[in-house]
Amino acid sequence: MSHRCPSEKGNAMIYILIALALLGALTMILSRQNERSSGENMTEDMLNFETTRMRSYAASAQDAVNKMIMSGSSVDDLQFFLPNVASYDTGSHIHKVFHPEGGGLNPGNIDPKIFIGTDTDPSPGWYMGRFNNVGWSGTPAQDVLLVAHQISQPLCAKINKDLTGSDVIPAIGGSGNLRDYLIDTALHTGGANADLTSAICAGCDQKIALCVSNTSGDIWSFFTVIESR
């Protein structure tokens, strides 16, 4: 009769743990691939539903800001702290768009079927803020933008088809990075923003809502001008 020494049993356990770790990593990779694939192969009915849902959320954001301004908040007063940051629960809440005592807007749902991007700077999701000027808004003042960042290309095209009659997706030039023009980088990435102008995106000119791509055409984001000044 043979007997295994303790070191052999320990080695076997290590091999089992390594195998489990590799299996977990493979499962995560396959899951992300399936999520991206499902976002890129949505049926027409699914695209219609998701387009309506995204535009409905944009309308809810518009309504929340309108109510705050009617209640006495100025555009410069508005704060966009989400519930997961410390500033959300400190100080006065009346100017906070996402706080029940302010605008009462719920943070947007980050559905992996829709938000399929892999760039983490910043990650896919809904973003809202006042951080730059939209060139066709009429004044040099900062405007308020709501952005669904890193959505699927078919959904982006469908949104534009509904908004403009064309499924063409304009590219934002300049730095070529959407976050520089559509997301409050000082708040979310520590960077600096630039104004969104027709020179940067000719196809965006005079649009208050549109889906655009980065210069390389592998990231797509839907923006809405919530408050134009």
ABEGO torsion letter per residue (X at the ends): XBBBBAAAAAAAAAAAAAAAAAAAAAAAAAAAAAAAAAAAABBAAAAAAAAAAAAAAAAAAAAAAAAAAAAGBBAAABBABBAABAAAABEBAAABAABAABAGBBBBBBBAAABABABAOBBBEBBBBBABBBAAAGBABBBBBBBBBGBBAAAAAAAAAAAAGBABBBBBBEAGBAAAAABBAAAAAGBBBBBBBAAABAAABGBABBBBBBAAGABBBBBBBABBX
